[in-house]
């Protein structure tokens, strides 16, 4: 429906990118995106509108990543983006671009203009926030929920991202 890869594909690619980052000594970012108050939107507009909006937002997200990046539908109204070789500063910049693109998406469904949604985003960085795909996704999810707790429509960076230097592989 969204034209994006699914969660299983995300986990496979993320494990591969973590190994690549470890060998190259380059950074890797994971961004989790959750559309704010989406259950309420679903209750007001119904499933057809939800499908339309998710598809439009998936396109907005995909347009704001480099070709080497990967955008996936994580589940429900949640998306995940893998950004190879992206520093925490670049990941924050891309996340802000995605947040703004979501906010600025024009949505007209069946002749009805829908309010533009907002999104909360969480960023995790390899290696500071996790050594494997499940740890990275969990760290990005923690940051995402911190963004929601702090008021939604914002970006939060997981704490390990800010203090752990990238280590070069010995191999």
Buried (B, 14 or more C-beta within 10 A) or exposed (E): EBEBBEBEEBBEBBBEBBEBBBEBEBBBBBBBBBBBBBEEBBEEBEEEBBEBBBBBBBBBBBEBBEEEBBBBBBEEBBBBBBBBBBBBEBBBEBBBBBBEBBEEBEBEBEEEEBEBBBBBBBBBBBBBBBEBBEBBBBBBBBBBBBBBEEEBBBBBBBBBBEEEEBEEEEE
